[in-house]
Amino acid sequence: MADNTLRIKPVVNTDRPAIGRFIASRWGATVIVHGTVFRPAELPGLVAVRDGRLAGLLTYDVSGDSLEIVSLDAVSPNGGVGSALITAVADEARRRQVRRLTVTTTNDNLDALRFYQRREFRLFAVRPGAVDESRRLKPQINEIGCYAIPIRDEIELVRDLAHG
């Protein structure tokens, strides 16, 4: 009988090859946010495992009093994996005595905007034209995104851990 329990664990070095392939298939080698080039496969992260298989991954970067979510992927959307990863990364941030979680998405990603706002993130900043600038560093960023919306801007969301 299969064990359908979802387990969240920190990324360890033996996970890196599989994580590298997973990230490359979804993001390429890099993620560019607010002019910063991140390599998610090399960052700290949390892995969600169900039935012995990768169910999701969250990577992050800690700077000052913020833990920035760089990538969040669930193999099968709407199954609770993303929510479990957000809960676990909030716990990790508190353990590190970090005061807030941040995440940046693009103007076309309405599903992500809904997801994060439903998990206590609030709109914090809009960076008009930021994705246009990111294309200079990563030309393969699509021009048109979700719902046929042109991808142009970054939207930053913040969750204050002192209040949730």
Backbone torsions as a table, in degrees:
resi	resn	phi	psi	omega
1	MET	NA	136.9	-177.0
2	ALA	-75.0	144.2	175.1
3	ASP	-95.3	106.2	-175.7
4	ASN	-89.0	9.8	-179.1
5	THR	-68.5	134.2	176.1
6	LEU	-87.6	127.8	178.1
7	ARG	-120.0	136.8	177.1
8	ILE	-112.2	130.3	179.8
9	LYS	-140.5	154.0	176.4
10	PRO	-66.7	149.4	173.8
11	VAL	-66.3	134.3	173.4
12	VAL	-121.5	165.0	-174.1
13	ASN	-56.6	-34.2	-179.5
14	THR	-68.8	-17.1	176.5
15	ASP	-80.1	-19.7	-168.7
16	ARG	-56.0	-44.4	-179.7
17	PRO	-59.9	-46.0	179.8
18	ALA	-66.3	-39.7	178.9
19	ILE	-65.0	-40.7	178.0
20	GLY	-58.2	-43.4	178.7
21	ARG	-67.1	-41.8	-179.8
22	PHE	-62.5	-49.2	179.5
23	ILE	-61.0	-45.7	-178.6
24	ALA	-59.4	-36.7	-178.4
25	SER	-71.7	-22.2	-176.4
26	ARG	-107.3	-32.2	-173.0
27	TRP	-125.1	-14.3	-164.7
28	GLY	82.7	-169.1	-176.2
29	ALA	-77.5	-24.0	-173.9
30	THR	-129.0	156.7	170.6
31	VAL	-124.8	131.6	179.9
32	ILE	-113.1	121.8	-179.0
33	VAL	-135.7	132.8	-179.6
34	HIS	43.2	42.9	177.1
35	GLY	77.8	2.6	179.9
36	THR	-102.5	133.4	177.2
37	VAL	-93.7	119.4	177.1
38	PHE	-110.0	148.0	172.3
39	ARG	-114.5	90.6	-172.6
40	PRO	-55.9	-33.2	-177.9
41	ALA	-66.0	-16.4	-179.7
42	GLU	-102.2	-5.2	-175.9
43	LEU	-86.7	163.3	169.4
44	PRO	-62.9	155.4	-179.5
45	GLY	-167.9	179.1	177.4
46	LEU	-127.7	135.4	179.8
47	VAL	-109.9	134.5	172.6
48	ALA	-100.9	128.3	-178.0
49	VAL	-124.8	132.6	175.6
50	ARG	-136.9	131.8	179.9
51	ASP	58.5	32.7	179.6
52	GLY	74.2	8.0	-177.6
53	ARG	-120.9	152.3	176.1
54	LEU	-62.0	122.2	178.7
55	ALA	-108.5	-20.6	179.7
56	GLY	-178.1	167.6	-177.1
57	LEU	-150.9	137.7	172.2
58	LEU	-127.7	129.4	174.8
59	THR	-115.8	153.6	-175.7
60	TYR	-150.5	166.0	176.4
61	ASP	-134.3	135.9	178.9
62	VAL	-108.2	129.5	177.8
63	SER	-144.3	120.6	-179.3
64	GLY	60.6	-127.1	-177.6
65	ASP	-98.0	18.4	-178.9
66	SER	-124.0	140.7	168.9
67	LEU	-109.6	116.2	-177.8
68	GLU	-98.0	123.3	173.6
69	ILE	-76.2	119.5	-178.4
70	VAL	-92.4	-42.8	177.5
71	SER	-143.5	146.3	175.3
72	LEU	-143.4	121.1	-179.3
73	ASP	-137.2	135.1	170.3
74	ALA	-114.9	131.6	-179.7
75	VAL	-60.2	-43.9	176.6
76	SER	-120.0	109.2	-178.6
77	PRO	-63.4	158.3	174.9
78	ASN	65.9	26.8	178.8
79	GLY	-113.4	9.3	178.4
80	GLY	90.3	-3.8	-177.6
81	VAL	-66.8	-47.5	179.7
82	GLY	-59.9	-44.1	178.8
83	SER	-61.8	-42.5	179.2
84	ALA	-63.9	-38.9	178.5
85	LEU	-67.5	-38.9	177.4
86	ILE	-64.1	-44.2	177.7
87	THR	-59.6	-44.5	-178.0
88	ALA	-67.7	-38.7	-179.3
89	VAL	-72.7	-31.3	174.1
90	ALA	-64.1	-41.3	176.4
91	ASP	-62.1	-42.7	178.9
92	GLU	-63.5	-42.0	178.9
93	ALA	-62.0	-44.0	178.0
94	ARG	-62.2	-40.7	178.4
95	ARG	-59.4	-36.9	179.6
96	ARG	-84.2	0.9	-177.8
97	GLN	61.2	37.9	175.9
98	VAL	-90.2	138.7	-172.4
99	ARG	-87.5	-22.0	-176.5
100	ARG	-150.6	152.7	171.9
101	LEU	-101.9	140.8	173.7
102	THR	-128.6	153.4	174.8
103	VAL	-151.9	146.2	178.3
104	THR	-123.2	134.8	174.8
105	THR	-130.4	-177.4	-179.1
106	THR	-105.7	161.5	-175.0
107	ASN	-59.8	-24.2	-178.1
108	ASP	-84.0	-16.0	-168.8
109	ASN	-87.3	70.1	-177.6
110	LEU	-62.7	-33.8	178.8
111	ASP	-64.4	-42.0	178.1
112	ALA	-67.1	-41.0	178.5
113	LEU	-59.7	-42.6	177.4
114	ARG	-65.2	-47.8	-178.3
115	PHE	-55.2	-53.6	-175.2
116	TYR	-67.7	-40.5	-179.8
117	GLN	-64.5	-32.4	177.3
118	ARG	-73.3	-9.6	178.9
119	ARG	-114.4	34.3	170.6
120	GLU	75.7	14.0	173.3
121	PHE	-86.1	146.3	178.3
122	ARG	-121.2	147.6	176.0
123	LEU	-59.9	134.5	-175.2
124	PHE	-122.2	-45.2	-177.3
125	ALA	-152.7	148.9	171.5
126	VAL	-119.3	130.2	178.7
127	ARG	-113.9	89.7	-179.0
128	PRO	-60.0	134.4	177.1
129	GLY	77.3	1.3	-176.3
130	ALA	-62.4	-36.6	-179.2
131	VAL	-72.1	-34.7	174.7
132	ASP	-57.4	-41.2	177.5
133	GLU	-67.6	-39.7	-179.9
134	SER	-62.2	-30.7	179.2
135	ARG	-62.5	-22.9	176.7
136	ARG	-66.1	-33.2	179.1
137	LEU	-88.9	-28.3	-177.7
138	LYS	-140.2	83.7	-174.5
139	PRO	-60.8	-19.9	-177.7
140	GLN	-77.9	0.2	174.8
141	ILE	-63.6	127.7	-178.1
142	ASN	-60.0	149.3	174.5
143	GLU	-80.9	-35.5	-177.8
144	ILE	-117.1	135.2	-176.0
145	GLY	-118.1	-145.5	-178.0
146	CYS	-57.1	142.7	176.0
147	TYR	58.6	26.8	178.8
148	ALA	59.6	30.8	179.3
149	ILE	-93.8	129.9	175.0
150	PRO	-60.3	134.8	-179.8
151	ILE	-91.1	115.0	-176.8
152	ARG	-132.9	-37.9	-165.8
153	ASP	-120.3	154.6	172.2
154	GLU	-101.3	143.6	174.8
155	ILE	-124.0	121.7	179.8
156	GLU	-99.2	135.4	176.6
157	LEU	-120.7	149.6	-176.7
158	VAL	-134.1	141.3	171.9
159	ARG	-121.7	116.4	178.2
160	ASP	-78.2	116.7	-176.3
161	LEU	-75.6	-16.1	176.4
162	ALA	-70.6	-19.6	-177.8
163	HIS	-121.8	28.2	178.6
164	GLY	137.9	NA	NA
